[in-house]
Amino acid sequence: MTASMFFRRDGAWCWFRTIYKKRPKRSSRRSRKRSRRRHKMRWRSLDEVLRFAIRREADDAAFYRLASDRSKPGTKEAFLELAREEEAHRRKLEALDLKKLDEIEIKEASGLGIGESIEEVQFDSEMTYGDLLRMAIKNEEKARQLYSATAQMVDDPSLKKLLLLLAQEEAAHKEKLEKRYDEDILTEF
């Protein structure tokens, strides 16, 4: 940052500051491709995948707690309940024994199909209980899609099984939220 002096039209001298920013270097096409590749998820071990899933559950719980602090009283308890559920999911993942992964059976969760037909909702402090459930359903759907898509890209069978197990868990969470949405919101109409 430098200070400069200039002469105004009314005859007074004034000081002003100018800020010089460095221009970003132009990168080549090859380096841009490399930097894009670095941002993709590359899981090399079961522990990495499990740590990511645990962190994601903890982040979701923190989001729901923060949302409960900033929401109106009617939805505050619902946000806290979702946060408690995410904490329970996190504890379940922390207790998962990766050595017994082969013994776990993966089941396909059917769901009600509500998540595919509803619009995505952004958090708002004035959101209704229905908006809250729609947002939570969409979050679970995105997580399920992430794990399912990643499972299709990996070659390691144990890693694939863990990702499919995580996708199954997210689908079960989504199904539970869809049932709640069906019972509490759709029955009103």
C-alpha positions in Angstrom: 0.0 0.0 0.0 1.3 3.4 -0.8 0.2 7.0 -0.1 0.1 9.6 -2.8 -0.7 13.2 -2.9 -2.8 14.9 -5.6 -4.1 18.4 -6.3 -7.9 18.8 -6.1 -9.9 21.2 -8.3 -10.6 23.5 -5.4 -6.9 24.1 -4.9 -6.2 21.9 -1.9 -3.7 19.1 -1.7 -5.1 15.8 -0.5 -3.5 12.5 0.5 -5.0 9.3 -0.6 -4.0 5.7 -0.5 -3.8 3.4 -3.4 -3.7 -0.3 -3.0 -1.7 -2.2 -5.6 -2.8 -5.8 -6.0 -0.6 -8.4 -7.7 -2.1 -9.7 -10.8 -2.7 -13.4 -10.7 -0.4 -15.4 -13.0 -2.0 -16.8 -16.0 -1.9 -20.5 -15.8 -1.5 -22.9 -18.6 -4.3 -25.3 -19.6 -2.3 -28.2 -18.2 -1.9 -26.7 -14.7 -5.6 -25.8 -14.6 -6.5 -29.4 -15.3 -4.1 -30.5 -12.5 -5.6 -28.2 -10.0 -9.1 -29.4 -10.9 -8.0 -32.9 -10.4 -6.6 -32.1 -6.9 -10.0 -31.0 -5.7 -11.7 -34.3 -6.5 -12.2 -36.7 -3.7 -9.6 -39.4 -3.7 -10.1 -42.0 -1.0 -7.4 -44.5 -0.8 -8.4 -46.4 2.4 -11.4 -47.4 4.4 -10.2 -45.2 7.3 -10.3 -42.1 5.0 -13.8 -42.8 3.9 -15.0 -43.5 7.4 -13.4 -40.3 8.7 -15.0 -38.3 5.9 -18.5 -39.8 6.7 -18.0 -39.1 10.5 -17.0 -35.6 9.8 -20.0 -35.1 7.5 -22.4 -36.3 10.2 -20.7 -34.0 12.7 -21.0 -31.1 10.3 -24.7 -31.8 9.7 -25.3 -32.0 13.4 -23.5 -28.7 13.9 -25.6 -27.1 11.1 -28.9 -28.3 12.7 -27.8 -27.0 16.1 -26.9 -23.6 14.6 -30.1 -23.6 12.7 -32.1 -24.3 15.9 -30.4 -21.2 17.5 -31.5 -19.0 14.6 -35.0 -20.4 13.9 -38.4 -19.5 15.3 -39.6 -21.6 18.4 -41.9 -23.8 16.3 -39.0 -25.4 14.4 -36.3 -25.1 17.0 -37.1 -28.4 18.6 -37.3 -30.2 15.2 -33.8 -28.9 14.4 -32.5 -30.1 17.7 -34.1 -33.5 17.1 -32.4 -33.7 13.7 -29.1 -32.7 15.3 -29.5 -35.5 17.9 -30.2 -38.0 15.1 -27.0 -36.9 13.2 -25.0 -37.3 16.4 -26.4 -40.8 16.8 -25.4 -41.6 13.2 -21.9 -40.3 13.9 -21.5 -42.5 17.0 -22.8 -45.5 15.0 -20.1 -44.8 12.4 -17.4 -44.4 15.1 -18.4 -47.8 16.5 -18.2 -49.5 13.1 -15.6 -52.3 13.1 -14.0 -52.3 9.6 -12.8 -55.8 10.2 -16.4 -57.1 10.3 -17.4 -55.2 7.1 -17.7 -58.4 5.1 -20.4 -59.7 7.5 -22.6 -56.7 7.1 -25.4 -57.2 4.6 -26.4 -54.3 2.4 -30.1 -53.8 1.8 -31.8 -51.5 -0.7 -33.9 -48.8 1.0 -37.0 -48.2 -1.0 -38.2 -44.8 0.3 -41.4 -43.0 -0.6 -39.9 -41.1 -3.6 -40.8 -37.7 -2.0 -37.2 -36.5 -2.2 -37.1 -36.7 -5.9 -40.3 -34.7 -6.3 -39.7 -31.8 -3.9 -37.7 -28.6 -4.5 -34.5 -27.8 -2.7 -35.0 -25.4 0.2 -32.3 -23.0 1.5 -32.1 -22.2 5.3 -34.1 -19.3 6.4 -34.8 -18.2 10.0 -38.5 -18.0 9.2 -38.7 -21.4 7.6 -41.7 -23.7 8.4 -41.5 -27.2 9.7 -42.3 -28.5 6.2 -39.4 -26.5 4.7 -37.1 -27.9 7.4 -38.1 -31.5 6.5 -37.7 -30.8 2.7 -34.2 -29.4 3.4 -33.2 -32.4 5.5 -34.6 -34.8 2.9 -32.6 -33.1 0.1 -29.4 -33.1 2.3 -29.7 -36.9 2.9 -30.4 -37.5 -0.8 -27.3 -35.6 -1.8 -25.2 -37.6 0.6 -26.7 -40.9 -0.7 -25.9 -39.9 -4.3 -22.3 -38.9 -3.3 -21.6 -42.3 -1.7 -23.4 -44.3 -4.5 -21.6 -42.4 -7.3 -18.2 -42.8 -5.6 -18.8 -46.5 -5.0 -19.2 -47.0 -8.8 -15.8 -45.3 -9.4 -13.7 -47.4 -7.0 -12.2 -50.8 -7.7 -11.4 -52.0 -4.2 -14.2 -54.3 -3.1 -14.0 -53.5 0.6 -14.0 -49.8 -0.2 -16.9 -50.2 -2.5 -18.8 -52.1 0.2 -18.2 -49.4 2.8 -19.4 -46.7 0.4 -22.5 -48.7 -0.4 -23.1 -49.2 3.3 -22.8 -45.4 3.8 -25.2 -44.8 0.9 -27.6 -47.3 2.5 -27.5 -45.4 5.8 -28.2 -42.1 4.1 -31.1 -43.7 2.2 -32.5 -45.0 5.5 -32.2 -41.5 7.1 -34.0 -40.1 4.0 -36.7 -42.7 4.2 -37.3 -41.9 7.8 -37.6 -38.2 7.0 -39.9 -38.9 4.1 -42.2 -40.9 6.3 -42.3 -38.0 8.8 -42.9 -35.5 6.0 -45.7 -37.8 4.6 -47.4 -38.1 8.1 -47.0 -34.5 9.3 -47.1 -32.4 6.1 -48.8 -34.2 3.3 -51.7 -35.5 5.4 -52.7 -31.9 6.1 -53.6 -31.4 2.4 
